[in-house]
Each structure stands twice: as C-alpha cells, then as structure tokens.
Amino acid sequence: MTGEESLRPQSLMLTFLGDQVLGRDVCVYSGSVIDVFARAGVSEQATRSTLTRMVNRGLLRRQREGRRMYFGLTEHSATVLRDGERRIWQAGAVNRQWDGTWTLLGFSLPDSWQRQRHDLRSKLTWSGFGPLFNGLWIAPGEVDVSDLVDELGLTAHVKVFRAHADPRTDVGAMIEETWELSGLAARYEAFARRWEKWEAEVPEADDALALRLVLQTEWLRIIRRDPRLPVVHLPDDWPADAAEKTFRTVFDRLAPLARTAAERLLDLVPVRHAQA
C-alpha cells in the first residue's frame, strides 16, 4: 500500500497521531495503533519498536490505564505535527503568493568542521534552501533561520540577508541550476499515478483509515522536500497542482469512512496531565 518508496513507520506514526490525537488532549491505546498499522502493511513488532523509540526520543509519552498502555503527544511532537498541518492545509504545494523576496544565507566554516557543515546543509535543505554557490544558499520568501542556526551553535559563522534579483538575472535558469526540479516533478507525477484510482474507487470501510494514513504520509513527505519555488518561474507543466488536486480529492472521499472506522477501531482516553 505504501507505493514506490517504503514509508518509515515513524513517519506513519506521526501522521496517525496528527490525525487522531493532535488538539484533542487524548492518548491512544497501543493495540489500536497495531491494528491500524497492520492494515497499512506494518508488522506488530515494527509498530511496537517504533512506539518505544519515539518515547525514548521525546516524541511520545506513555500513560498506563489498568493493564493497557496508551500513548500521547509531547510538546516536541505536537510542534512537528502542527508544522505538517500548516504545510498541507495552509501553505499548499503551489507558491502563487511570492513577492519577489529571497532569503540569502552565507556561511564560512573551518575545514575541519565537516559534521557541522553536513548538519547545516541538511537543515537548510529541509527549510527550502538550495546551494546558489558553495557557501551561499538561497530560499524563496522570508525564511526565519534564527532557531536553526542557534540550535547548531553557528551564529558567529552565518550571515542572513533579504534580497531581490536584479532584472537582468534569469531567475528560471537560477532555479534549475540550484534545485533538482526533475526529481521533484517525478515525485509529484508518481504520487498522482499511484492515487488517481481512489478518486473513483471506494475501499473497505475499515481499510479507509489506514489508506488515508498512507495518503497523508506520502503527500507530506513530498511537500516537505519541496522548497515551494515561485510558480511563475517554474515550467508551464509543473505537476504539483494536479498532484495536490488528487490528494485533496482522495482525502475527501476517504474522510467519512476513515472517521467511522476510527470511532470503531480506536481506544482513546483523556490525558492525565499530572502524570510524568
């Protein structure tokens, strides 16, 4: 069910919790998670080990009720999930509101700081930046990187500017040189191909919850890799819009069945805030 690239159980778990737990002040029974994940092709062992790892990483909290163990969100995981919600439902896959502003980030690190350089580049990529030159990265819009830089302890080595391109600059060519557009376009096209059949077909009721879980996780993985480049400078046949329409259509078709399945399959209890 998970398409061309296998989805990490932790990614599925975060999507599941964002869908069923975020904003509701509840915890979910581990057996309920195992049931839903089995329908998404994830084994019980993999589900249990994912829950344990996420507790150890501060992404989940445990709450025992009698003989049953329930899992809820931490402040850290809630922040991650709210960012995912914003990317899916507010920002969207197509950037039509770009005002011409770019964020430029320059850095100079000692040659021996290979790990720091790798970590900075990884976080910049995650935040939508691309390498304009070796030590100069660029992202569309106004991107706040203060927390990112502070977390890495690189404030003294990084300079950030807001800028507009000179009229003589070929922005379209710069985008093609800085970001791998072909790979991103291929991911959108593959997503649309995998999910277009569900625009007309309806799954079994209890499978709808797991199917929507995979749908959301795949979509979020794609748009997290997308720097949301201004559509005015992208190819005319850019596939993000069509893929997003497929996502929203399938999501809406699955929603009533998934909601009914969740009410039947999920054991939820209120969070006890006094418990550590």
N, C-alpha and C positions, 0 to 999 in steps of 0.2 A: 504493500500500500504506500510505501514511502518514496516511490519514484526513482529517478536515476541515481541520486546520491543518497546514501542512508543518512537518516536524521539521528543526531545524538540523543540518547534518552533524556539527558539533562535539558536539551532544548525543548523536547516534547513536554517534559515536566513543567518547565516554566510557562509554556503556553497553556497547559492544562490548569495550572494554578491561577494564571492571569484571567482565564475564562470563568473559573468556578469559585475562586476564593478571594481574589483581589477586591477590596472595598466592601466585603461582606462580614468581616470580623468573625470568620469561622475557620475551623480546621477540618480536614478530610481524612477519613479512615483509610489506612494503608491498603486494606483489602479492596476498597472501591477503586483505588488507583491501579492496583494489579489487574482488576477485571477490565477496566477501560484500556489499559496499555496492552493487554493480551489481544484485544480486538484490533489494535494498531500494529500488531506483529512484534511486540516487545515481550520477552520472557519474564516470568515472575522473578527469577534470580537477578536479571538485569534491572528490573524495576526496584527491587529491594536494595540493591547495591547503590543505585542512583540516589534513592532517598537518604541512605546513610552518608554518602559522600556530600550531599548537599547540606545535611545537618552539620557535618564537620567543617564545611566551608562557610558556615554562617548564612546560608541561603534559606534554610528551613528551621523550624522549631518543632520539637516533639511535645505532645500532650497526651498523657495516658488517661483513659476513661475505662475503669474496670480492667478487663483483660485485653482491651483493644488499644492500639496505638494510632493516634491521629497526628497529622502534620499540618502546620500553618506557616505563614509567611513571616520573615524578619523584615526589619526596616530596609536592609540592603536589597533583598529580593523584590520588595514592593517598589523600590525606586527603579530597578531594572525593568519591571513589568509595566510601570507607568510610561517609561520611555518607549517600550514596544507598542503600547496603546497609541501613544502620540504619533509614532511613525506610521502605523497602519491607518488610523482613522482621521488624523488631523493633517499631517504633512502630506501623505499620499506618495505615489510613485512618480508623479509628473510635476516638475517645478515650473509653474507658469507665472509665479509672482516675483521672480528675480528682478532686483532693481539695479543691476549692473555692478554691485559691490562684490569685491573679492577679499578674502582674508589671506594674507601672506604671513607665513611663519618661517623665519630663518633661524638656523641653529649651527653652532660650531662646537664640536665635542672633541676631546683628546682622542688620538688614535687608539689608545688602549681601552676606551670605553665602548667596547663592542656590544656588550649586553644592553647598556643604556641606549645606545643608538638603535638597536633592534627593537627595544621596548617602545621608544618614542615613535619610530616609524610605524609599528603595529597600531599604536593608539591613534596616530594621525590618520592612518588608512580607515580605521573604524569610525573616525569622526568626519569622513568625507573628503579628506585631503588627498592630493596627488603630488608626486615629485616634479615640480617645474624644472629644478636643477638639483644637484646632489644635496645641497644644504638649504634649499629653498622650496617649501611646499605651499600649495595653494588650494583653497576651497571656495566654492561659490557662497555668497552671502556673508553675513556677520556671524562667525563661529567663535564662541567663548571657549578658549582652551586653557583658562587660568587653572581650573581644577586639575586638568590633565597634566599640565606642566608642574604644578605644585606636588602632585602625587609622586611624580618621578624624581622630584628634587632637582629640577633642571632650570629653575627660574633664571639663574645667572647666565645661562648658556643659550637662552631663547629670546628672540625679539619678534613681536607680532605687529602687523600693520593692516589697515584697511586701505583698499586701493580700487581704482577704476582703470580699465585698459585704455591705452592710447588708441585713438580712432584708427591708426594705421596697423594695429595689431590684429592679426587674423585669429579671433577667439576660437572659431571652429577648429582650425588646424591645431591650435594650442591644446584644446581638449582632447583631440585624437592622439596627440603625442604624449599627453600626461596620464590619461586614463585608458584602460583596456576596454574600449567600447564594444568590441566584437564579442568578448566573453560575457559581458553583462547582457547584451542583447540576446545572446544564445540562451542564457538562463531564463529570461522572460519568455522567450518563444517556447522553450521546453516546458515551462510551467503551464502555459496556455494549452499546449497539446495534451499534457497529462490530465488536465482537469476539465477540459471542454465537454467531455461526455456527461459529466454530472450536471451540466446546465439543463439537460433533458431527463436524465435518469434519476430515480429515487432509490436510495439504499434501504436495506432492512432497518427498522426503527432503532434497534439497539446498536447498530453499527454506525449510525449517523454521528453520534458523539465522537467516536474515535476518528471517523473520516474528517470531521470538521477540525479536530485537533491537529491532524496531519496537514490539512489545507492551510491553517493559520501558521503552523510552524514553518512550512516550506515558503510561504509568502514572506514571512518576517525575515527569514534567512536571506532571501533575495534582496529585499529593500534595505536591509542593514548593510549589504555590500554596495549599495547604490549611493554615490555621492550626491544624488539629486542635482545633476547638472542642468543648467537652464535649457528648457526645451527648444527655445528659439535658436540655439546653437547646436542642436542635435540633428541627425539625419531625419528627413521627412517621414520615413517609415519606421521610426523608433517604436519598438513593440511594447513599451511599458504601459501605455494607456489601454491597449487591448487586453494585456495580461491582467491589469487591475480590474477591468470590467468582468473578466472571467472569474477572478477571485470573489468579487462582491456578489455576483450573480449566484455562484455556487454556495457561498456563505449564507446568503439569504434563503436559499432553497433548503439548506440543511438545518437552519436555525430552529424551526418549530419541532422537528424530530429530535434534534440534539437536546433541546430543552426538556422535552418529555422524557427522553432516556436518562438525562441527568437526575431528574426528580425521582426516577425509579431505581437507578443504579448507585447513586452516591449517598453515603452516610456522612452527614456533616454535623458538627457540634459547635457551639459558641466557644470563642477563645476565652480562656481563663487568664486574664492579664497578670494576676498575682503570681502565676507560675513562671519560673525561670525558663 
